[in-house]
Amino acid sequence: MKKAMTMALTATLATSAITAPLAFAQDKIEPISDEVTEEVATNFIKLTGKLGEIDKRDSGILFTTIEQGDEIFSLTIDENTLVLDNTGKKAELKEGLAFTAFVNKNKPMLAIYPPQYTPEVVVVETSDMGIVEVGTFDKDFVNKENTLKLNLSEESQITNLAGEQVKKEDIIGKEVIVFYGPATFSIPAQTSPYNVVVLETEEEATQPEEIVGDFIEFTGEIGDIVTRENGTQLVVNGDKENPFNLAIDKETVVLDNTGKEVKLTKGMKFTAYVDSTKPVILIYPPQYAPEAIIVETEEAGFVDVSTYDENLVNKENTLKLNISEDTVITDRAGEKLTKEAIVEQTALVFYTASTRSIPAQTTPSKVIVLTNNEEAPTPAPVIEVLDVIAEIIEQDHYESNGVKMVPLRVLAESLGFTVTSTGKGAILTKDNLSYEITRNQKEYAHNRAIKTFEVAPALLEENKTYVPQAFIYSLRGE
C-alpha cells in the first residue's frame, strides 16, 4: 500500500509539471465533464467523453453514440481501430467507460448529423495508474512542446497502428501516443514509457504514389427505384450499412456485364462508375450521377472503364485491347466508331478471356467510348449541395388537413433507417434509434418516449404509408 501511495504521489507531481492531454490516477480520478470536447492535435482530432450503448453490427463493426449535454456524435470501431487502456494494454469497449478517441483529420467523413467518426485509436480509462500524451518527438526524443523526454529501454514497447514492432528511430518526427507512469520533476519531465504507438503503419510509410483513376466504382444491390416526373430515376442502394443513391438519366449507360441492354429492377446487383471529376453531392445518404451502371448476371463477362493510350493500353497498365473485326465500337448513342476513336478517350470495355501477362491482353466484344475529342474540357469540380429528400417529396406528396403528407418507407430508407412493416404501421430502426408508428393514430413511440403527430399517418396509396413531412426532417436532426 505504501508503495502504491508513493507511485501515485510521483505521478501527481509529474502531471503538475507537464501538459498531459489524458491522465488517470488509481485513487484520484478526475471527474469527466458532461461536455464533449473536441480539439485538434496536429494531424489528429481528439474526442473525449463516455461511451454509449455498444452496438455490434453483422459486419463485426462496433457502433456507439455519445450523448453528453447538447453534444452528440457517433464512433464506428472496425478491425483496424486500436483499442487500448491508459497503460497501453489492449482493452475492450464497455458502455459508460470514459475514453479519448484519436481520429485522422484528413480522413473523409460523411456530412451527416450527428457527426460520425472512425478513429485510429481509442484509449479507455481504467483503474490503473497511467498517463497518455500525443505528440511529435525529435532526435533526442523530446516532444515539440519541450514538456516530455522519453528514456527508451529494452522494456519499452514501440509499435505502429497495425501492432508491428518498430525501432525507436521510427519515432523521430512522427506523431505518436505515449503511455507512461512516473516522471521526473524537471523541464522537460523525463519518463520511461510503458508503450509508444506510432500513428502510422509500415504499409502507410512505404506506400508508393497511387495512380488516381478516372472513375470511382460503387457496388451494391438495388433496394428501390424512384421514377421522377422528368423521367429520371433515383436508384437506392439496399445495403443499410453503406447507403447511397444513384441519379440516372438518359445519358447513363445501363448494361449487363456482357454488354447487353437491361432494365433496372429491385434486387439486381450492380457496379456504378462515377466520373471522379464530377460535382460532389454533400447530402446523406450520398448521391452520385454515374456514367454507367453494369448489372451482374450469371454469364461470363468482365468490364473495364478507363482511358486508353495510342497502344490501347489503359491508364492503370492492367489491360491492353486487341481489336478484331468482331469488336463492336460505338459512342453512347450507339453510333459506330473506328478503333482510333478509343485513343486518349475514356471507354467502357466488355471482354471475357484475357492473357496472364502485364498488362493482360484481350479481344473485347464491345467498346463504348464515353468521351470524344469534340467535347469541351471538363471544368474544375464544384461542390454542390442538393437535397434528395426534397426531390422525392416534390414528386410524391398529399395534403391532409393543411399538412403535407409524404411516403414513409422510401424517405426513411434514404436516411439509412431499416423499415419493418407491422401490418398496421411500421417500425424504424437505425443504430440506437427506434420509432414505432401506427396508421390512423397520432401517437407514436420514439425509443421509450411517446410523441404526437400533427396528423395521423395514413395509407393514402396501396401498401404505402404517408406521414407528416416534419417527421421525416426530424429523422435527420432538423
N, C-alpha and C positions, 0 to 999 in steps of 0.2 A: 504493500500500500504506500509506504514511504517513497519507494522508487517511482511509482506511478505519479505521486504528487509532485516529485522533483521534475519529472519529464513534462508534466502539464505546465509547471511554472516556467520551465525553459522555453516551451513553445509559446507561452503567453508573452514573454519578453521578446522573443524573436518576432512575433507578429506585430508588436508595437513598434518595432524598429524598421519594418519594411512594409511595402504595399503588397498585400496578397489578395487577389480577387476572391478567393474562396478559402475559408479557414474553419475547421471544425475541431473543437477540443472535447475530450472524453467527458469531463464533468461540467463544462461550462459551454453549452451550445447556444450561440446567439439565436434569438427567435427570428424566424423567417418573416419578412414583411408580407403584408397582404397584397402588396402591389407587385406586379410582374415587372422585372427590369429588363431592359434591352440595351446593350452597349456594343460598340464596335471595337474589337481588339485587333488592329491591323487587318489581316485577311479574314478574320472570323467574327461573326456576330455571337455574342454571349447572351443566352437566355436563361433566366433563373425563375424558380417557382416551386410548386408542389405538384407531383404527378396526379392526374385524374384517373378515372377508371381505365384499366388497360384492356384494350380490345384486340384479340388475336384474329386476324383475317385468314381466309382459306389459303392464301399465298404464303402464309407464315409471317407476314409483316405485322408488327405491333403498332397500334394507333392509340393515342391518348390526347384528350383535350384538357387544357389547363385554364381554369376559370378562377380569377382572383380579383375581387373588386370589379371595376369596369373593364378590365383587360381580359382578353381571351385569345388563345392561339392553340394550334394542334401540332403534335410531333408524330412523324412516321418513322419507326425504327426498323431498319431492314438488316439483312445479314452482314452488311458492310459497316454498320454502326458499331463503334467500340463502346461498350458499357462497363464502366469501372466505378469502384468506390473511391473515397477520398484518400486512400493509401495506395492506389494504383492497382488494386486487385480486381479481377473480374467480378461483376455483380449482376444481380437480377433486378429488373424494374418492378416496383410494387406501388400500388395506389397509396398516395399520401406521403411518399418519400420526397424530401427536399432534393432538388437537383440543379445542376448547371449544364446546359447543352451548348456545344460549340458548332456553329453552322458556317460553312464556307459562304462568304457573302457574294462570291462570284457564281454560285450555283444557280441555275434557272429556277424560278419559283412561280407557282400558279398565282394569278391575280384574282384571288378569292378572299371572301371574309367568312369565318375568321382565317387569318393567315396560317399557312401550313408549311412546316419546315421539316427537312430530313437532315438531322445533324450528323456530323462525322464522329463526334464523341459525346457521350452523356456521362456525367460524373454524379453519382448519388451520395447523399450524406449517410454515414454510418456512425455508430457509437465510438468507433476507433479514432484515436487522435491522428490528424493528418491535415496538411496544408497543401493547397493546389494553386499553382500560378502558371499563367500563359505568358510567354514572352519570346523574344529573339535574342540569342546569345552570341557573343563574339568569340574570337580565337582563345581568349582567356576564360571562356565560359562565364562571362559576366553579362547580365541582361542589359538591354538598351537603356533602362531607367537607372542603372547602377545601384539597384537595391538588393540584388542577389547574385552570389557567385557559387557555381557548382563545383564541388570536390568529387570528381567521379572516381569510383573504385571498381574493383572486380565484381563487387556485390551489386553495383548499380545496374539495373535492368534498363536497356535502351532499345526501344523497338519503334517501328513505324506503325501506321494505321492498320496494316494487314497483319500485325503481330510478328513481323520478321525482325530478327536481331540486326542491329546496325552498329557501326562504330561510333565512338564519341566524337570523332571528327565530323560525322554526318550531322551533328547538332549545329555546327557553326553556320550562322547566317540564316538558319531555318527557324520557322515558328514551331515551338514545342510546348507541351504541357509537362510541368514538373510536379511530382508528388514527393513531399518531404515532411520531416518532423522537426526535431530540434535544429536551431540555427544559432550562430554566434551573434553576440550583441555588438556588431561592428557595421561599418559602412564601406562596401556593401556587406550585408549579412552573408555568412558562408554556411553551406549545408552539404551533407552527403545524401543525395536524393534516393528514395526507395525505387523510383521508377521515372523514366523520361520517355515520353511518346512524341516522336517527330510527326508533325501533321501533314505527312505525305507518304505514299507507298513507294517502294522501289520501282514499280511499274510507271508511276507518275513521274518519277525523277528522270527516267531514261526514255520516256515515250517520245518517238520521233514526231515531227510535224505531220499532222494528218491532212490528207487531201480532202478538201471540202467538196462534196458532191453538189451537183446542180439541183438535186431533188431530195426531199425528205420522205421516207416511207412510213406510212401509218397502217397497221394491220388491225383487223377486228372482225366482228360479226354484226350484221345489221340487226339492230333491235327494233327500229321503227323507221318509217319513211313518211315525211310530211310534204304534201304537194301544195305549193302556193298558187295564188291566183294568177301570177305572171308566168306560170308553167315551170318555174324552177322547183327543185326538190331539196329538202333537208334530210340527210341520212344520219340517224342517231346510232352511234356505236353501242352495242348491247353490253359491253363489259363495264360493270359498275365501278370497278377499281381503276379503270382507265377511260373515263368518259370524254368523248369529243364528238363534234358534229361535222358533217361534210356538206357544203353547199354545191349542188350540182346544177349546171345549166346546159344549154345546147352545145357549148364548146367543149364540154367534158367528154373525153373518150371513155366509153364504158364497154369493156370486152371481157371475155373469159381468158384463162391462161393459154388457150390455143389460138387466140386472135379472133374468135367468133363474137358477133354481137350478142348481147344478153340483156334481159330486163331485170333490174334490181328488185329483189323481194326480201322480205324479212327472213332472217336465219342464214343468209348467204355469208360465207367467209370471204374477206376481200383484202387487197392491198391497195392503198391510195398513194399516188405520187404527187407531192405538192412542191411547186416551184419554191426553192429556198429564198428567192428574192421578192416573193410576193408580200403584200402588206400583212402584218401580224394583227390578229383579232384579239384584243385584250378583254375577253369575257370568260366566264366559266359557265358550262364547260367550254373549252377552246373550240373555235370554228375555223375550218380550213376550206379553201376552194381548190381542189385537186385538178391537175391537168388530165389525169387518167385514173380510172378505178378498174382494177383487174380482179375478177371473181374467180375463186379457186374451184376447180372441178376435179373429178377422178381421172380425167385424161392426162396423159403426159404432156408437159409443156412448161417452159421457163420464160421469164420476161426480164429484160434489162432496159433501164431508162438511163441514158447518159448522153454526153456529147462525144462524137466520133471525129477523129482526125483524118488527114488525107490518106492514111493507110487503113482506114476504117477500124481503128483500134480505139476503144473507149477511154475516157479520161482517167479511169482508175487502173488502166492497163490489165484488166481482167478478162476482156473479150475482144476477139478480132473477127470481123464479118467477112465471109467468103460468099459474095453474091452470085447466085446462079440464075438461069433463065426462069426458074420456077418461083423465085423470090418475088413476092408482091410488095411494091414500094409505092406508098401513097402519102398525101398530106392528110390533115384532119378531115377534110371534106370528102375524101375518097378519090381525089384526082390523082392519076398515075404520075409517078416521077421516075427519074433515072437515078442510078446509084450515086452520081455526082452530087445530087441534091442532099445526100446524107452528110457530106463533108462539112465539118465545123458547125453542125447543127445538132440540136437535141432530138433524139429519136427513141421511139418505143419499139423494141426488138422482140420478136417471138421466135423461139427455137426449141429444139428437143435435144439431140445429141451434140456433144462438143468434145474436143480433144483434151487429154490430160496434159496440157502444156501451159506455159506462162508467156503471153496470155493464152487462155483457152481459145480454140478456133471453132467456128460453127458456120453452117449454111442456114441462115434464117428462113423461115417460111413466110414471114411477113415483117415489114418495117414501116412504121408510121412516123413521118417527120413532123415533129410538134412545132418547130420554128422554121423560118425561112429567111433568106438574105434580105428580103424586101421589108421585113418588119422593122419598126422603129426601135432604137436602142432602149433597153429596159431602164426605166427611171430608177432613181435611188429608192430603196424601200421606205415606205411611210408607215407610221404607226397609226392604226385605225381603230377606233372604239365603236363596236356595234353591239346591239342588244338582241340576241337571238330570241329571248323570251318575248320581247315586244313584237318581233316579227311574227311569231306563232300566234300571239294574241290578236294581232291585227287581222289575221286570216280566219280566226276561229273564235268567236265570242257571241254571247247573247246578253240582252238587257233584262233584268228581273227586278222589279220594284226600284228602278233607278240605279241598280248596282250591276256593274259589268261582270258577267259570269264567264269563266274560261275553263278549258279542258284540264282536268287534274293530272291524269297519268302522263301525257307527253311532256307537260311542263315540269312536273316533279322529277321525272326521269332525266330531263335535260339538266336539272340541277344536281344530279348524282344520287337521287333517292331511289330506293327499291320500293316499288308499289305492289302490294299484295291485296287482291280482292277478298272481301269477307262475305260477298253475296248481297249485303245491304249497304256496303260502303267500301272503305279501303284503309289499309294500314301503311303508313310511310315510314321507312327507317333509313337512317344514314349515320354511321358511326354511333355516337351515344344519343342521337336524337330519335324520337318516336312520336308519330301523330296517328290517332285513330279517328276516322271520320265516318259518320253515318248519314246516308242520304235522308233528306227531309227532316233533319234535326240540326238545330242551330248550335248545340253544344258539341264540342269535340275535345279529345284528350291530347295534351302536349306533355309528353313524359308523364308525370303524375299530377299535373295541373289541369283543371277544366277551364276551357276558354270558350268564347262565343263568336260565331259568325254573324255578320250583319244580315245576311240572307242564307237560309239553309241550303246545303249542297243538293243538287237535283240531277236526275237523269234526263237531260234535255235532248240527247240523241241516243240511239240504241247502243247499249253497252258503253256509254260514255258519260262519266260523272263530271259535272261542272261545279266549280267553287268560285267564291268572290276573288276578283283579281288581287285584292290586297293581301290575301292569304299567300298566294304564290310569291309575291315580292317579299313577304315576311320570311319565307324559307331561305332567302339569301341575305338576310340581315338588314332589309330596308324597312 
